[in-house]
Amino acid sequence: MESKEETLLNWPPPAKGEEVWLYRARNLVASGWIDDVMPDGSGVWVNQHDARGRTMVLAEDVDAILRKRSAESSVWLSSAVVDS
């Protein structure tokens, strides 16, 4: 099993412009469009839905990412979610 640190470093950060829903413990942390990604992949800036402004979300604060890309959707789950 990966350590928490390895999981965070290996999370697949979303790309700029992707529409995402970010979750922690099955609760929505933020949703919207990726505005920017930290160079080291440790976090993302999200322009939130419903004019809620721009917020930074760190990889360590996210267990799951639901991504919406054109006609397809994909989900990434960290080992923290899968193993619990």
Kinemage of the C-alpha trace (Angstrom):
@kinemage 1
@onewidth
@group {chain A} dominant
@subgroup {mainchain}
@vectorlist {calphas} color= white
{ca met a 1} P 0.000 0.000 0.000
{ca glu a 2} L 1.216 3.522 -0.801
{ca ser a 3} L 1.900 5.984 1.992
{ca lys a 4} L -0.202 9.153 2.152
{ca glu a 5} L 2.808 11.106 0.839
{ca glu a 6} L 3.176 8.808 -2.190
{ca thr a 7} L -0.553 9.041 -2.900
{ca leu a 8} L -0.415 12.842 -2.866
{ca leu a 9} L 2.596 12.997 -5.148
{ca asn a 10} L 1.002 10.554 -7.585
{ca trp a 11} L -2.503 12.040 -7.802
{ca pro a 12} L -3.282 12.843 -11.417
{ca pro a 13} L -3.789 16.609 -11.399
{ca pro a 14} L -6.497 17.783 -13.769
{ca ala a 15} L -5.609 19.919 -16.775
{ca lys a 16} L -6.376 23.608 -17.208
{ca gly a 17} L -9.905 24.105 -18.469
{ca glu a 18} L -11.208 20.745 -17.253
{ca glu a 19} L -14.543 20.748 -15.465
{ca val a 20} L -14.173 18.895 -12.164
{ca trp a 21} L -15.892 17.977 -8.912
{ca leu a 22} L -13.423 17.475 -6.031
{ca tyr a 23} L -14.400 15.314 -3.029
{ca arg a 24} L -13.060 14.522 0.441
{ca ala a 25} L -14.735 11.812 2.542
{ca arg a 26} L -17.631 11.788 0.047
{ca asn a 27} L -18.267 15.516 0.610
{ca leu a 28} L -17.909 18.028 -2.202
{ca val a 29} L -14.885 20.260 -1.583
{ca ala a 30} L -15.183 22.348 -4.751
{ca ser a 31} L -16.525 22.150 -8.280
{ca gly a 32} L -15.880 24.188 -11.375
{ca trp a 33} L -13.208 24.627 -14.010
{ca ile a 34} L -9.470 24.245 -13.439
{ca asp a 35} L -7.882 27.670 -13.793
{ca asp a 36} L -4.318 26.655 -13.004
{ca val a 37} L -2.250 23.745 -11.685
{ca met a 38} L 0.676 24.148 -9.274
{ca pro a 39} L 3.968 23.358 -11.066
{ca asp a 40} L 4.657 20.440 -8.703
{ca gly a 41} L 1.078 19.119 -9.015
{ca ser a 42} L 0.393 19.660 -5.312
{ca gly a 43} L -2.770 21.669 -5.893
{ca val a 44} L -5.094 23.373 -8.332
{ca trp a 45} L -6.948 26.661 -8.638
{ca val a 46} L -10.641 26.179 -9.364
{ca asn a 47} L -13.047 28.775 -10.794
{ca gln a 48} L -16.074 27.477 -8.920
{ca his a 49} L -19.567 26.888 -10.258
{ca asp a 50} L -22.389 29.272 -9.286
{ca ala a 51} L -20.112 32.356 -9.221
{ca arg a 52} L -18.553 31.203 -5.930
{ca gly a 53} L -15.180 32.639 -6.921
{ca arg a 54} L -11.755 31.131 -7.345
{ca thr a 55} L -10.294 28.790 -4.729
{ca met a 56} L -7.167 26.733 -4.271
{ca val a 57} L -7.536 23.034 -3.500
{ca leu a 58} L -4.519 21.013 -2.377
{ca ala a 59} L -4.017 17.385 -3.374
{ca glu a 60} L -3.921 16.426 0.308
{ca asp a 61} L -7.478 17.743 0.700
{ca val a 62} L -8.936 15.538 -2.043
{ca asp a 63} L -9.866 11.844 -2.035
{ca ala a 64} L -11.627 11.719 -5.409
{ca ile a 65} L -11.916 13.735 -8.600
{ca leu a 66} L -14.826 13.490 -10.988
{ca arg a 67} L -13.775 14.952 -14.336
{ca lys a 68} L -15.994 15.985 -17.204
{ca arg a 69} L -14.370 16.039 -20.610
{ca ser a 70} L -16.490 16.642 -23.692
{ca ala a 71} L -18.548 13.465 -24.076
{ca glu a 72} L -16.768 11.361 -21.446
{ca ser a 73} L -16.306 11.365 -17.691
{ca ser a 74} L -13.661 9.678 -15.597
{ca val a 75} L -13.065 9.225 -11.896
{ca trp a 76} L -9.812 8.995 -9.979
{ca leu a 77} L -9.822 7.521 -6.481
{ca ser a 78} L -6.863 7.633 -4.137
{ca ser a 79} L -5.933 4.570 -2.122
{ca ala a 80} L -7.334 6.367 0.941
{ca val a 81} L -10.856 5.962 -0.483
{ca val a 82} L -10.383 2.479 -1.895
{ca asp a 83} L -8.843 1.087 1.307
{ca ser a 84} L -11.373 2.540 3.743
